[in-house]
């Protein structure tokens, strides 16, 4: 009887192990996935936060800037989070040139639910 119960529970434990591992190593996974957005080559002086925010505002005039994260090191990009009509958006900037390195959309809960329903 105990062996039969173990067979029913084992897939659940496997799921917990995989999702827990992903959550545990999330910073390392994101660093690898978004390396082209995160890493910059220092070229002189950094632009001020105000200059960087102004550049983003010019590119996205109908959005509201909700967060700014300066790079933690001289080789790390800056991140600006926006509230747009289509939902939250993070813009990665080279803090030395102001060049946009890429964007990352954030899904809201209703979007996640509708996407999961449509996929399966």
C-alpha positions as CSV (number, residue, x, y, z in Angstrom):
1,X,0.0,0.0,0.0
2,X,2.8,2.4,0.9
3,X,4.5,1.7,-2.4
4,X,1.4,2.6,-4.3
5,X,1.0,5.9,-2.4
6,X,4.7,6.7,-3.2
7,X,4.1,6.2,-6.9
8,X,1.2,8.8,-6.8
9,X,3.3,11.4,-4.8
10,X,6.6,11.0,-6.7
11,X,5.6,13.3,-9.7
12,X,4.6,16.0,-7.2
13,X,7.9,15.9,-5.5
14,X,9.7,16.0,-8.9
15,X,7.7,19.1,-9.8
16,X,8.6,20.7,-6.5
17,X,12.3,19.9,-7.0
18,X,12.4,21.4,-10.5
19,X,10.4,24.6,-9.7
20,X,12.4,25.1,-6.4
21,X,15.6,24.7,-8.3
22,X,14.5,27.3,-10.9
23,X,13.5,29.7,-8.2
24,X,16.7,29.1,-6.2
25,X,18.9,29.8,-9.3
26,X,16.7,32.6,-10.8
27,X,19.4,35.3,-10.5
28,X,22.0,33.2,-12.3
29,X,19.5,32.1,-15.0
30,X,18.4,35.7,-15.6
31,X,22.0,36.9,-15.8
32,X,22.6,34.3,-18.6
33,X,19.4,35.0,-20.4
34,X,19.7,38.8,-20.4
35,X,23.5,39.1,-20.7
36,X,23.3,41.2,-23.8
37,X,21.0,43.7,-21.9
38,X,23.0,43.7,-18.7
39,X,26.6,44.1,-19.7
40,X,28.2,47.3,-21.1
41,X,31.7,48.5,-21.9
42,X,32.6,51.6,-19.9
43,X,33.4,54.5,-22.2
44,X,34.1,57.7,-20.2
45,X,31.7,59.2,-17.8
46,X,28.3,57.9,-17.0
47,X,25.2,60.0,-17.9
48,X,23.4,61.3,-14.9
49,X,20.2,59.5,-13.9
50,X,18.1,62.6,-15.0
51,X,19.7,62.4,-18.5
52,X,19.0,58.7,-18.8
53,X,15.4,59.1,-17.7
54,X,14.9,62.0,-20.1
55,X,16.1,59.8,-23.0
56,X,13.7,57.0,-22.0
57,X,10.9,59.5,-21.7
58,X,11.6,60.8,-25.2
59,X,11.4,57.3,-26.6
60,X,8.2,56.5,-24.6
61,X,6.3,59.8,-24.2
62,X,3.0,58.3,-23.3
63,X,4.4,56.1,-20.5
64,X,5.0,56.8,-16.8
65,X,8.4,56.0,-15.3
66,X,7.9,54.0,-12.2
67,X,11.4,52.8,-11.3
68,X,15.1,53.4,-12.0
69,X,17.9,51.0,-11.1
70,X,21.4,52.2,-11.8
71,X,24.0,49.6,-12.6
72,X,25.7,48.1,-9.6
73,X,29.1,48.1,-11.3
74,X,30.9,50.0,-14.1
75,X,30.0,47.2,-16.6
76,X,26.2,46.9,-15.6
77,X,23.4,48.6,-17.6
78,X,20.8,50.8,-16.1
79,X,17.2,49.7,-15.9
80,X,14.1,51.9,-16.2
81,X,10.7,50.5,-15.6
82,X,7.7,52.1,-17.2
83,X,4.0,51.8,-17.0
84,X,2.6,51.7,-20.5
85,X,-0.8,51.2,-22.1
86,X,0.2,47.6,-22.8
87,X,1.5,47.0,-19.2
88,X,4.8,47.3,-17.4
89,X,8.0,47.5,-19.5
90,X,11.7,47.5,-18.5
91,X,14.1,49.4,-20.7
92,X,17.8,48.5,-20.4
93,X,20.2,51.5,-21.1
94,X,23.9,51.9,-21.6
95,X,24.6,54.4,-18.9
96,X,27.6,55.8,-20.8
97,X,25.9,56.5,-24.2
98,X,22.2,56.3,-23.4
99,X,21.7,53.7,-26.1
100,X,18.7,51.4,-25.5
101,X,20.1,47.8,-25.2
102,X,16.7,46.1,-25.1
103,X,13.3,45.9,-23.4
104,X,11.5,43.3,-21.3
105,X,7.8,43.1,-21.0
106,X,6.2,42.1,-17.8
107,X,2.9,40.1,-18.0
108,X,0.1,41.0,-15.6
109,X,-1.9,38.2,-13.9
110,X,-5.0,38.4,-16.3
111,X,-2.6,38.1,-19.3
112,X,-0.9,35.1,-17.8
113,X,-4.3,33.4,-17.2
114,X,-5.6,34.1,-20.8
115,X,-2.3,32.9,-22.3
116,X,-2.4,29.7,-20.3
117,X,-6.1,29.1,-21.3
118,X,-5.3,29.7,-25.0
119,X,-2.3,27.3,-25.0
120,X,-3.9,24.4,-23.4
